[in-house]
Amino acid sequence: MTHTPSFEEPQLPLFEGQELILTGSQGRLPSYIKDHRKRLRERFASGGQAAMPDYELLELILFRSLPRCDVKPVAHRLLKTFGDFNRVLSASTERLVEVRGVGASVAGDLKIVEAAAHRLSRARIIDRPVLSGWEALLDYCRTTMAHRDTEQFRVLYLDRKNVLVADEEQAEGTIDHVPVYPREVIKRALSLNASAMILVHNHPSGDPSPSESDIVMTREVEKAGSALAITLHDHLIIGKSSEFSFRAHGHL
């Protein structure tokens, strides 16, 4: 009897640069990959995020994005490129897809996680007196702005009870500059019938120390607001690991 030789179909990557896992004829993951994923999920279930280093937390997210792939190399490349878990989530889609093994779908899933984190931190300050929940406000600002690659200027508008009525991005700039127009800040406060404001912007360099232009702009906003009985409570500059409060440092 003549036996026809059998050949395995060669592996092909899902897309360029992606590690592909052999799934076999039944479409199953190799046992060592299945066991690794199971261990990580169990560790997260028992210990939460505190039990996971950054690369393993990324792996947990990537499991669903890349169900047939070895995600560990992708997680390590993301961290090597951006530095830490927060910076990975904060990276733009354009920069994420430049990492080998990351496509539009993976980048989209990471941005969904980032959006969920922003929504959760914002929920802790919305419709509540901001000044009595200052740490929650700082957490929100850190989450949304500390790891951005460009400067962003936003204004938190408050009512007479210092409850947040609007959180708005006023401008986005470059790595070291963002244009701010005090007249537009006050005009928006009047349209919202706001009684107070908190200015917030980030320094991508990581150093939250104010520039001379930051100080001048803050004084202009304070002066314009004061003339219309709109209080400027503070101006926060968010750095990578710390923040600068104009009020705490005597500038307001």
Helices and strands as residue ranges (DSSP letters): H 31-47, G 49-51, H 54-65, H 72-82, H 85-90, H 93-96, H 104-123, G 131-133, H 134-145, E 152-158, E 164-172, H 182-191, E 196-202, H 212-226, E 231-238, E 243-245
